[in-house]
Amino acid sequence: MNRQRLSLWWFAGTLLFALLSMLVPLPGALEPFKPYWPALFLLYWSLESEDRVSLGLAFAIGLAADVLNGVVLGEQALRLCALVFIALRFRSRLRFFPMWQQTLAVLALLLNDRILLLIVRMLAGGTLPPASWWISPFVGAALWPFLFLLLDDLRARLRIQ
């Protein structure tokens, strides 16, 4: 298998893994600690491979996540498009931040994502979520350095550009 095809399979495989890991059920007490995996993986690829990630891809991944989760069609697509737009807009700065600053930037992006979700759900007639609903962005930001280093290491071992 040539490098270009391996690179494409690796990219698609990580995004598929993100969608599937979003579906893993957790016990009720641990559910607020579940990070938003598609956002984390799209952030990684937005920073590392700008030519592969676009708003169209973010929208398609979001629609797939909407269908898999059974939520309002377009809810996650909107969230992922906003996240990828900001990440691509500030890519040149975010890539060269030290890891602790990059983690804070990821936290800000994930909190922005939660605020967008809150707005969409309020407009759809939902109720205010409990305080534990805000834990997920902090868990995602705490996992970011490990996820980033793991994906970077695997990409280097496979010699994928």
N, C-alpha and C positions, 0 to 999 in steps of 0.2 A: 504494500500500500504506500503510495507516495505521500510526501509531507503535506501537500496541500489538502488532500482528501482526509488525512488523519487530523489535520487542523480543523477542518469543517466538522468532522464527526465529534471532536472534542468540544467544540463550541456548542453544537446542537445538543450533545449529550449533557453538558452542564446545565443548559436551560431546561431540558426535559427533567433532569434530576431536581431542579428547583421547583418545577411545577408539581412533581410527584411528592416531594418532601412537604409541600404545602398541604397535602391531603392527609398526612399522617395524623391520626387522631391521638389526642393526649387526654389524660384524666382531667376532669373539670377543674381541679385546683391548679393544674399546670398549664391550662389553655392560655391564660394571659401572658405566659412567658414564651410563647411560640413566635419566633421571628418571622418576618415577611420575606421568605426565601427568594421569590422571584426578584424582588427589589435589590437584595444584596448581590445576587449573581449578575443582574443587569448593570448594577453599579460597577462591579469588578470589570466586566467586559467593556463598559463605557470608558473606563479609565485606561484599560490596557490595549484595547483594539477599537479605536474610534471608527475605523472604516466599516466594521461589521455591525455595529449597533446604530440603529436609526430610530426615529420616532415611529416609523411604520412597524418595525420589529417590536418595539415596546407595546404598541397598540395591539398587535397580533398576539403577543404573549399575554397581555392583559385580557383580551377576549377569551383566550383559551382558559385562563385562570377563572374568569367569570363563569364560563360554562362548567368547568370542573367543580367549582364551589357552589354553584347554584344561586348566585347573587344577581342583583340588577345588572343587566347586560350593559357594559361600558364603564362600570364603577372602577374596576381595577385597571382597565385600559386607560382611563383618564389619569389615575394615580401614577401608573408607570410611565405614561407619556410626560407628565410634569417632572417626574424624578429624572428621567433620562435627558429631558431638555436642559434642566439645570446642571446635571452632571457633564453633559457635552459642552455646555456654554462655558463652564469653569474648569474644564478638563486640564488645560495647561497649568493651572495653579494647583489643582487638587493632586495631580500626579506627583508633584515634587514636594508636597508637604511631608514633614516627618510623620511617622505613623500615628503619634498621639493627636496631632492636628487633623490628620485625615480621619481619624476615628470621631473627633468632634464634628467634623464636617458631615460625616455619614449620619451621626446622631441628628444634626440639624435637618438633613434631608429626610430622614425617617420620621421625625416629628412633623415636618411639613406634610409628609404623606398621611399621617394620622389626622392632621387638621383637615386636609382635603376629604378624607373619608368621613370625618365627622360632619362636614358641610353637606356632602352628598346624602348622607343618611338622615340629617335633619330636614333637608329639602324633600326627602321621600316620606317624611312623616314619622320617623323613628324617634325613640326616646333617648335621653342622654345616657351614655354608657357609664358604667361604674369607674371608679378611680383606677382599678387594676387594669383597665383597658389601655392605659398609657405606659404600661411596663414594657410592652413588646419593642418599641423603638430603642429602649435602653439595652435590652438583651441583644438586639441586632447590632447595635454599636459595639457592645462588649465582644461579640463574636467576630466583628469585622477584621481585626488584625490576624486572627487565626485563619479565617476563611481566605483572606487575601494572600497570606503567606503560603497556605496549603495549595491554592490554585496556581500561584506563581511557581512554586516548587514543582508541581506536577507538570506544568507547562514547560518548564525548563528541562525536566527529565525526558519529556517526550520530544523536546527540541521543536516546539511549535512556536511559530512567529505570531 
